Amino acid sequence: MLDTFYLLIGVALLTAGGEGLIRGSLGFAKRAGVSPLLSGLVIVGFGTSMPELVVSANAAINGQPDIAIGNVVGSNIANILLILGLCATITPLAVSPLSLRRDATMVIAASLLFILLASGGPLTLIDALILLIALLSYLVWTYCTEKNIAAPSGQLHIAEAEEIEKLPKSITLTSVEIIGGLALLIAGSQILLKGAVGIATGLGVSEAVIGLTLVAVGTSLPELTISVIAALRRHADVAVGNILGSNIFNILGILGVSTLLQPLAVTGRVLVFDQWVMLGVALLLFLFLCTGRKLSRIEGGILLLGYLSYLAASYLFFSA
């Protein structure tokens, strides 16, 4: 019970910290005259992945590679199957042609890159540099293709920034939001890891299972919040764009930074099962989006059922 309490408190602190950091960063960007396009692309798109980054980096430093890698792979699976599945049941999710061609394709490419690097053994400094260079290249590519803010894809990232409400109005409140958000993220990651390891020990399952499921869903709550709000407001492009951007950053950015801190060994179950699920759901999403360039309610239901099946398989067949 105490470990479950730690897990829930950790998730709550990570969620509050992530939202505070995003609001503070957007407030600072607005005061500094940063374009809405860049704010939506970088601050919101990557800010929602900060809980994953802090948890995976912390796990890497603490010598817990199963949680560090499982958190990233599990978050990417949950983002598509759980979050987009849930949002699509609220309202059909359309996607712009550019997002489909560039971002959805990049999610598949990033997944393939991870599989390729993982096949060579533990992720090393060279692998980290490859991932981070790929992320930088994607950012430059994205900004160059969207600097005309009249373009639909440019408007998408501007709309992402507009989904965040109640931005701090003074420099003092902005600083408090940023520093407080970071502090909550760090504290939340420590508490969540303590609870996750305790639950894994108590249930007799591996840390990889906990990282791929409980930790992954917990750290994906900012993406869930932004995407569900966007879906309720019928801003379908924002919901899809937020998830695609998050999945790209999870693999290229979070694994890149975590591997810089400590080489990460990829566990057996990730190699034989989870990485292929991650690639498979990315391909399935691309297929769904290609059929009419939208995610229908029926397809959303299929994704949700897929996540339930994934959870069942994780605990029944790969819990050791």
C-alpha positions in Angstrom: 0.0 0.0 0.0 2.8 2.4 0.8 4.5 1.7 -2.5 1.2 2.4 -4.3 0.9 5.7 -2.4 4.4 6.6 -3.5 3.5 5.9 -7.1 0.4 8.0 -7.0 2.1 10.9 -5.3 4.9 10.7 -7.8 2.5 10.8 -10.7 0.7 13.7 -9.2 3.9 15.7 -8.6 5.1 14.9 -12.2 1.8 16.0 -13.7 1.8 19.3 -11.7 5.4 19.9 -12.4 5.1 19.3 -16.1 2.1 21.6 -16.4 3.8 24.3 -14.3 7.0 24.1 -16.4 5.0 24.4 -19.6 3.0 27.4 -18.4 6.1 29.1 -17.1 8.1 28.5 -20.2 5.2 29.7 -22.5 4.9 32.8 -20.3 8.6 33.5 -20.6 8.6 32.8 -24.4 5.7 35.3 -24.8 7.5 38.0 -22.8 10.7 37.3 -24.8 8.9 37.6 -28.1 9.4 34.0 -29.2 7.1 33.2 -32.1 3.9 31.2 -31.3 5.0 28.6 -33.8 8.3 27.9 -32.0 6.5 27.9 -28.7 4.0 25.3 -29.8 6.6 23.2 -31.6 9.3 23.1 -28.9 7.8 24.1 -25.5 4.4 22.3 -25.7 5.5 19.5 -28.0 8.5 18.6 -25.8 7.4 20.1 -22.5 4.7 17.4 -22.3 7.5 14.8 -22.4 9.4 16.3 -19.4 8.1 13.8 -16.9 9.4 10.9 -19.1 12.7 12.7 -19.5 13.2 13.3 -15.8 12.1 9.8 -14.8 14.3 8.1 -17.4 17.3 10.2 -16.7 16.9 9.6 -13.0 16.5 5.8 -13.6 19.7 5.8 -15.8 21.7 7.6 -13.1 20.4 5.2 -10.5 21.4 2.1 -12.6 17.8 1.1 -13.5 18.0 0.7 -17.3 14.8 -1.4 -17.4 12.8 1.5 -16.1 14.6 4.1 -18.2 14.0 2.3 -21.5 10.7 0.7 -20.5 9.3 4.2 -19.7 10.1 5.4 -23.2 8.9 2.4 -25.1 5.8 2.0 -22.9 5.0 5.7 -23.2 5.1 5.5 -27.0 2.8 2.5 -27.0 0.4 4.2 -24.5 0.4 7.5 -26.4 -0.9 5.9 -29.5 -3.1 3.0 -28.2 -4.5 4.6 -25.0 -4.4 8.4 -25.5 -5.2 8.6 -29.3 -7.7 5.8 -28.9 -9.5 7.7 -26.1 -9.4 11.0 -28.0 -10.7 9.4 -31.2 -13.7 8.0 -29.3 -14.5 11.6 -28.2 -14.2 13.0 -31.7 -12.8 11.7 -35.0 -9.2 13.0 -35.3 -8.2 14.5 -38.6 -4.6 15.1 -39.6 -2.9 17.5 -42.0 -1.1 16.0 -45.1 2.2 17.4 -43.9 1.9 16.0 -40.4 1.1 12.6 -42.0 4.0 12.7 -44.4 6.6 14.1 -42.0 5.6 13.5 -38.4 3.9 10.1 -38.6 6.7 8.9 -40.9 9.3 10.2 -38.5 7.7 8.2 -35.6 8.1 5.0 -37.7 11.7 6.0 -38.6 12.6 6.8 -35.0 11.2 3.4 -33.9 13.2 1.6 -36.6 16.3 3.5 -35.5 15.8 2.4 -31.9 15.4 -1.2 -33.0 18.6 -1.0 -35.1 20.7 0.5 -32.3 19.3 -1.9 -29.7 20.2 -4.9 -31.8 23.9 -4.0 -31.4 23.8 -4.4 -27.6 23.6 -1.8 -24.8 23.0 1.8 -25.9 26.3 3.7 -25.7 27.6 7.3 -26.1 27.8 6.9 -29.9 24.1 5.8 -29.9 23.2 8.8 -27.8 24.9 11.2 -30.2 23.1 9.5 -33.2 19.7 9.9 -31.5 20.3 13.5 -30.5 21.6 14.5 -33.9 18.5 12.9 -35.5 16.4 15.0 -33.1 18.1 18.2 -34.0 17.8 17.4 -37.7 14.0 16.8 -37.2 13.6 20.1 -35.4 15.4 22.1 -38.1 13.4 20.3 -40.8 10.2 21.0 -39.0 10.8 24.7 -38.3 12.0 25.3 -41.9 8.8 23.6 -43.3 6.5 25.6 -41.0 8.1 29.0 -40.7 5.2 30.3 -42.9 2.7 30.4 -40.1 -0.2 30.6 -42.6 0.5 27.0 -43.4 -1.9 24.5 -41.8 0.9 22.7 -40.0 2.2 26.0 -38.7 -1.2 26.9 -37.3 -1.3 23.5 -35.6 1.7 24.3 -33.4 0.4 27.8 -32.7 -2.9 26.1 -31.6 -0.9 23.7 -29.4 0.4 26.7 -27.4 -3.1 28.2 -27.2 -4.4 25.0 -25.5 -2.4 26.0 -22.4 -4.5 28.4 -20.3 -3.7 30.7 -17.4 -0.2 31.8 -18.3 1.7 33.7 -15.6 1.5 37.5 -16.2 4.5 38.7 -14.3 8.2 37.7 -14.4 8.0 36.7 -10.8 5.2 34.2 -11.4 6.9 33.0 -14.5 10.1 32.2 -12.6 8.1 30.5 -9.8 6.3 28.3 -12.4 9.5 27.3 -14.1 11.6 26.7 -10.9 8.7 25.1 -9.1 7.8 22.9 -12.0 11.4 21.6 -12.3 11.5 21.0 -8.5 8.2 19.1 -8.6 9.4 17.0 -11.6 12.6 16.0 -9.8 10.9 15.2 -6.5 8.1 13.4 -8.3 10.5 11.2 -10.3 12.3 10.2 -7.2 9.1 9.2 -5.3 7.6 7.5 -8.4 10.8 5.4 -8.9 10.7 4.4 -5.2 7.1 3.3 -5.5 7.6 1.5 -8.8 10.5 -0.5 -7.6 8.6 -1.4 -4.5 5.6 -2.5 -6.4 7.7 -4.6 -8.8 9.3 -6.4 -5.8 6.0 -6.9 -4.1 4.3 -8.3 -7.2 7.3 -10.4 -8.1 7.5 -8.9 -11.6 10.4 -7.3 -13.3 11.2 -3.6 -13.2 10.8 -3.6 -17.0 7.1 -4.5 -16.7 6.4 -1.7 -14.2 8.4 0.7 -16.4 6.5 -0.3 -19.5 3.1 0.0 -17.9 2.5 1.9 -14.6 5.5 4.3 -15.0 4.8 4.8 -18.7 1.2 5.7 -18.2 1.9 7.9 -15.2 4.5 10.0 -17.1 2.2 10.3 -20.1 -0.5 12.2 -18.2 0.6 15.6 -19.6 0.1 14.3 -23.2 -3.2 12.9 -22.1 -4.4 16.2 -20.6 -3.4 18.3 -23.7 -4.8 15.8 -26.2 -8.1 15.2 -24.4 -8.7 19.0 -24.0 -7.9 19.4 -27.7 -10.3 16.6 -28.6 -13.1 18.1 -26.4 -12.6 21.4 -28.2 -12.7 19.7 -31.5 -9.0 20.6 -32.2 -8.2 17.2 -33.7 -5.0 18.3 -35.3 -3.6 19.4 -32.0 -4.4 16.0 -30.4 -2.6 14.0 -33.1 0.3 16.5 -33.5 1.0 16.5 -29.8 1.2 12.7 -29.7 3.4 12.4 -32.8 5.8 15.0 -31.5 6.0 13.5 -28.1 6.7 10.0 -29.5 9.5 11.4 -31.6 11.0 13.3 -28.7 10.7 10.2 -26.4 12.9 8.1 -28.6 15.4 10.6 -29.9 15.6 13.1 -27.1 14.8 11.1 -23.9 16.8 8.0 -24.8 19.6 10.2 -26.2 19.9 12.2 -22.9 19.5 9.2 -20.7 22.2 7.3 -22.6 24.5 10.2 -22.4 24.3 9.9 -18.6 24.7 6.2 -18.5 25.0 3.4 -21.0 21.6 1.5 -21.1 21.3 -2.2 -21.6 18.1 -3.2 -23.4 16.3 -6.1 -21.7 15.2 -9.3 -23.3 11.5 -8.7 -23.3 11.9 -5.3 -24.9 14.0 -6.9 -27.7 11.6 -9.7 -28.3 8.3 -8.1 -27.7 7.8 -4.4 -26.7 9.9 -2.7 -29.4 8.0 -4.6 -32.0 4.7 -3.6 -30.4 6.0 0.0 -30.5 6.8 -0.2 -34.2 3.6 -2.1 -35.0 1.3 0.5 -33.4 3.2 3.3 -35.2 2.5 1.5 -38.5 -1.1 0.8 -37.5 -1.6 4.5 -36.7 -0.1 5.5 -40.1 -2.4 3.1 -41.8 -5.5 4.4 -40.0 -4.5 8.0 -40.8 -3.9 7.2 -44.5 -7.5 6.0 -44.8 -9.3 9.3 -45.1 -6.6 11.2 -43.2 -8.4 10.8 -39.9 -8.8 8.5 -37.0 -12.4 7.4 -36.7 -14.3 6.4 -33.5 -14.2 2.8 -34.6 -10.5 2.9 -35.1 -10.1 4.6 -31.7 -12.0 1.7 -30.2 -9.6 -0.7 -31.9 -6.6 1.2 -30.4 -8.1 1.0 -26.9 -8.7 -2.7 -27.2 -5.2 -3.1 -28.5 -3.9 -1.4 -25.3 -5.9 -3.7 -23.1 -4.5 -6.7 -25.0 -1.0 -5.3 -24.6 -1.4 -5.0 -20.9 -2.8 -8.5 -20.6 0.1 -9.9 -22.6 2.6 -7.9 -20.5 1.5 -9.3 -17.2 0.5 -12.9 -18.4 3.5 -13.8 -20.6 6.3 -11.3 -19.9 6.1 -10.6 -16.2 9.4 -12.3 -15.3 
